[in-house]
Each structure stands twice: as structure tokens, then as C-alpha cells.
């Protein structure tokens, strides 16, 4: 594969998943670790990505309030956000993480809705703070900078005492067979805590992340109540998810 095509593929993976690991890219593109490291170094020098230990992250993911950075598939994410709002009712307690789709949802919540929203994302908390009728609670701990989430035992312990009406999660990878998966150990532990702290779980994700699998399991597909994407819910893509009793919106 030529360097230009390889770097296009790398950028797409970073846009899609916000964060990538060099080892995974090496396996996917069938090239050496050194080749991937050189590619990431070049892309970072060109200002297209942010290089971190073991991989790279999207610039728009870590700086969502900077208008210079364009969020990947932003129109699809806004469509997902508008659908997710239909699940929100007055006086609900919502618990959530972060991510670019969740940020779009935070921007769209109607001013008339009265909700309590608990989040482990400082970015989401700041965005929600603009809404007068929202009671916003941030759960803090160690900030993992390449995901902009609070993680660690203190976060998991705080989550253990909660039982929200709905947990809204983004997805790095979601498969009807393997469930919700990710590639970051500490993020996975917090996501497990979020799921355990809610009566129902909604996954918000662009359809490109469906039927993909990462190496760490978060939960089985059967533990998810709602799947919200930009596509029409009658799309055959969702057949196996529906068979797991997931309501597709």
C-alpha cells in the first residue's frame, strides 16, 4: 500500500474511533510498527493528528470547542443526538460519559427539559452548564487526557452508589455477537461502572462502528436497551441487534 493511501486509512481510523493504537494499525494495514510510527509522526507534524504514547488521537476530540477542528461525520452525529433526545423526559436522572456525539446531544437538549445529568466528562459538563433547567453533576477522578474522561477507582466507587434512569454511552466498537468493546483498560472499567449504575442503557453511535470489535469487553449486547444511529431503524444492518431485544431508533 502506498504511503498516501496508508495515511488516508490511518486518518479514517482516527476520525472514526477518536483514538488509535500503533499496534492495531500495524496489524490492520499489514506493515511494520516502525512504518506506522513514521506515518503518525508525519501526520502530527502536518497538524492533522495528535501523537500520544502508543498511538494517536483526533484533534477535534480533545479540542471540541475549537472551531478550527471539524468533527468527523458531524451531521450524522447531530442526527443521532436529535433521536436520542426523544428518550429524555422531565425529572429523569441521566448518567453519561463523553465523546463527540454526546457533546452534540448536550448542545441540543431543549431548554424546557428538567433533568439531572451526571457525567464523567468535563467537556460534557461545561456544555450542559449552558442549560438553565439542568442539574449537572460531575464525577471526578484522574483525567485521562487522550479521552477527556475521569477514570480510576474513585470514579468507579462514586458510580457504585447510583441508579440513574438511563445511561447514555458512545461506542468505540459494537457488535451484536461480541457486544460493546473498547481498547483502553481504564476507560472500560469506568464504562462498566456507568452501565451498572443505570436502569437502562442507550448506545449512541454512527453506523460505521457497528459490527466492529476491540479486544476488551464492556458488556454483552443483551445489556443494551437502545441503539441509536443515523440510519433508518428498518435497515437490515440492525437485524441481529433487534434479535438481541435491542430497540433501534
N, C-alpha and C positions, 0 to 999 in steps of 0.2 A: 504494500500500500504506500503510495506517495505521501510525503510529509504533509502536503496541503490537505489531502483527504483525511489523513490520520488526525491532524489537528482540528479539522471540522468535526470529526467524530468525538474527539475529546471535549470540545466546546458544547456539543449537543448533550453529552452525558452530564456535564457540569450544569448546564441550563435546566436539565430535566430533574436531576437529583440534588442540586444545590452544592453538594459536596461529593468528591470522588477520591478514591484511593489509588495510588500508583500501581499497587499490586493487581488490583482488579482491572485497571486499564490495560496493563501488560498482558493479562490473560485474554481479555476481550478482543484486543487488536493483534494478538499474536506477535508481539515484539518484545524486546528486552526491557528490563527495568530502567537501564541507562537511557534508552531511546525515549521512554516516557518522561523521565526526569528532564531531559533536554527540551522536549516539547513543552512541558509545563513551565520551565524556566523562560523559554522564548515567549510564550503566551503571557506570562506575568510581566515580562519586560515591555510587551506591547500594550499593557494596561487592560487586557481582556479578562484576566482572572486574578485571584489572589492565591499565591502559593503558600501552603502550610505544611507542617511536618507530615510526611506520608502521603501527600496528595495536593488537592486544590479545592477552593470554594468559589462560588459565584460572587461577583462584586455587588450585584443587586440584592443578594441575600443578606449580606452583612451591612449594607447601607441603603435600606429601603426608602429612607426619607430624602435621598439624594436624587433629584430629578435627572441627573446625568445618566443614571443607570436604568436600563429598561428591563422590567421584569419579564421573564420568559413566559410566553403564552398568556399574557395578562388578560386578554379578552375572555379566554376560556375560564380563567380563574375568577373573573368577575361574574361570569355566568353561573359558575358553581356557587359563589358566595350568595348570589340572589336566590338560588334554590335553597341553600342552607337556612336562610332567614325564615323560610316557611315552617321550620321546626321550632322556632323560638316563640314562646308565649309569655305573657306577663307573669312576673313573680317567679320565673324559673331560676334555678341555680345551674350555671353552665361552667364546666371546667375545660380548659384547653391548653394547648402548647403554643407554638409559634408557626413560622413559615409564611411564605408569600401569599398563599391562598387565604390563610387565616387573617392576614393583615387586610386583604381586600374585604373580607367579611366584616372585620372590625369597623372599617370605614363606612359600610353600607347599613349598619343596624339603624332602623328607624328611631328618630328621637322620641317617639311616643312610647316605645317599649321600656318597661321597667324590669331590669334583670340584675342578678348578681353574677358577675363573671370572675372566676378565679383562674389565673394564668401563671405559667412558669416562664413567660416570655416578657422581658422588659419592653420590647418593641410593641407588642400587642397591648400591654398595659398603657403605654403612652398614647397609643392611637385611641383606645377606648375611653381615655380620660376626657376626650373632647365631647362625650355624650353626657348630658346633664342628668338623665334618669338612670344611668348605670351605676351600680355599686361595684367598683373594681377592686379586687383583692389580688395582690401579687404574692406568690410563694417564692422565697429566695433561698439561695444557696451559692455554691460555686458556679460562676458564669462560664459556660463553655463558649468561647468566643467564635468558633467556627460554625456554631449553630444558633448562637444568641439565645440560649436557654439556660435556666438554672438547673443544675443537676446535683447529685450527691445524696448521701444518706439523710441529711437534714430535710431535703425536699421530699424524699420518699416517706419519711416519718410524718411530715405535716399532711401529706396526702392521705395517709392511713386513717386519719380521723374524720374524713369527709365522705359524704354520699350525695353527690350532685344529681340533678335530674338528667343531665346529658353531658357526655364527654365528646368534644369535637377534636378529631385528630387529623393531621395531614398524613400522607403516606410517602415513604421512600420507595416501597415496593409492596404490592398487594395482590395475592393470588388466591383463587377460590380453593386451591388444594393446600397450599402452604401457609395461607393466612397473611397476616401483617408481619413484615420482616424489615430489618434495617442492618446497617453495618457498623454502628457505633455502640459499643457495650454500655457506656454510661447513659446515653440517650434512651436505649432500650429499657433499662431499669426504671427510668422515670416514666416512660410511656406505659409500662406495665402498671405502675402505681396510679397513673391517671385513669386507666381503664377500670381498675379495681375500686376507684373512688366515685363511680357513677352508676346509675341505674341502667342507662342505655348509652350506646356508643355509635357515633356517626363518623365515618371516614370521608373526608373531602379530598378529592384527587383528580388531576387531569388523567384522561383515559390512557395516556402513554405509559403510565406507571403500573397499569393493571397487567396481571399475568406475568409479572417480573418477580424475582426472588433474590433477597440478600441472605447472608449466612446466619443472622441472628433472629430467632423467632420472638415476636412480641405477643401475639395471640392468634388463636385459630380463627378462621373466617366465621365460624358459627357464633363467636362472641361479639361480632359486629352486627348492629341492628339496621343501620342505614349506610348506603353507599351513594355519594353524590358526586357526579361528574358533569362535564359539559355536554355529554351526549344524550340523545333521547333514551329514556329508560327501556324502550322496547327493542333496542339494538341487541342483536344476537350475542354480542360480546358479553352480556350480563347473564346469559342463561345459567351458567354454573354458579354464579353468585346468588341468583334467585333460588336455586335449588338448595342453597345453604340457609334459606329463610331470611335472606337479607332484603330489605326494602330498598329498591333502587329508585333514586329521584333524578 
